[in-house]
Amino acid sequence: MIGLSVKGKYGVAAMMDLAIGYQAGPIQIKSIADRHHIPQNYLERLLADLKRAGLVHSYRGNQGGYELRKNPKDITIYHILECLEGPINLAEGHKGCKNLNSFWQQMNEKIKEVFNLTLTECLAHKQLEEKMLTYSI
């Protein structure tokens, strides 16, 4: 079964949180961890990886925290997952399956297409869902 690891899911959740607060100033790691039920120590390691990849910036001090280093429209889910989990490559390690190389290459491209959504596009989907779920009697 192919699936995302907890690391990838937590990383995307944290980045979405930072995208929601984009340009509002740094967001403290504790508030991100609390909102998404992510162990704070684990989140610190994820954010350190994202910082090394140039996706987030950290600020020290009482008013410190994390914020996106780039505009949310310039960060894709694929960037985040590749940073945290490495390149997605289904064909890797399939020895003796040369007849299927083309198939695996196509699958890799399809996966990249699916995860090529930007944080801004994901936020638009989220807002649309919230709007559809909000009703009154």
N, C-alpha and C positions, 0 to 999 in steps of 0.2 A: 504494500500500500504506500502510495506517495502522499506525503503530507508535510505541513509546516511544523517546525519544532516550536516548543514553547518560547525559545529565545527569539525566533522570528516574529511570533505573534505578539509578544511583549514589546519588542522593538517597534513594530508598526503602531501598536497602541500608544506608546510613549511619543512617537513622532507625530501622530494625529493630535495628541494633546498639545504638543508644542505648536502645531499648525493652527489650532484653534486660537491659541494665545499669541499668534505671530504679531510682532511689533507692539505688544503690550508690556514688554519687559521680561526679564528672566522669570522662569517658573521653578519653584523649589522642588527638588527631587521628592521630598516627602509627600507633597500634594499630588504629584503624578502617581507615585506608588500607592497612595491611599485610594485615589479615584479608580485605579485599574486593578487593585488587589495584587500588586507585584511586590515581592520582597524587596525592600529598599537596597540591600547590599547587592542583590542580583541586578537591579536596575542601574546601580552605579557602574557596574561592569559593562552593561550594554551601552550606556551613554558614553563611557570612555571609548568603546569601539567606534561608536558613531562620531565622536569628536575626532579621533584619529583619521577617520575617513573624510573629515571636513564637512560633515552634515550638521553638526551642532557646535555651539560655543558655550563654555561655562564661565560663570562669574563667581568669585569668592565673596565671602562676607555675609553679613546679616541679611542683606537684600539680594544676595546672590541666587544663582540657580542656573538653569539651562534655557537656551533659546535656539531656534533654527539659525544656521549660518547663511542659508540660502532662502530665497522665496519659496513657499510651498508649491508654487506652480513649476518649479525647477527640480523638485525631488520626486522621484517615482518610488512606488512600492518595491519595484525591482532593485533600485539602488540600495534601499534599506536592507532588503533580504540578502542581496549579494554581499553587502558589508558585514552582516552578522553571520551568515551561513556559508559564504563562499559562492562561487559560480554554480548556477543550476545547470547540471549537465547529465541528462539521463543516459546518454550513450557511453559515458565513462565506465570502464570496467566490464563491458559486454564482450568478452572474448569469444571468438567463434561465431559471432553473429554478424559477419560482414554483410550478409544479405539484407540486414535490417538497418544498416547505418543511415540510409536515407530517411527511413521512418523515424529513427531516434533524433536526427537533425531537425526534422519537421516538428517533432514534439517539443524539442527545446525552443524552437522559434515560437510556437503557440503559447508556451508557458511565459516567455518573455512578453508576448502581446498581452496576455491576461494581466500580468503584473506591471504593465507599463502605465498604469494609472498614476497621475500625480496626486500629491496630498490635497491640492486644491480640488481636483475632480472627486476625490473621495469625500471631502467635506461637502461638496454639492450634493452628492448622493445621500449623505447623512441628513442634510437639511431637508431634502425632498422627502425622505422617509418620515422625518419628524413632522413635517407639514401634513403628510397624508394620515398620520396617526393622531393628529390633534383635531378633535371635533367637539362640538358642544350640543347639548340637547335643549 
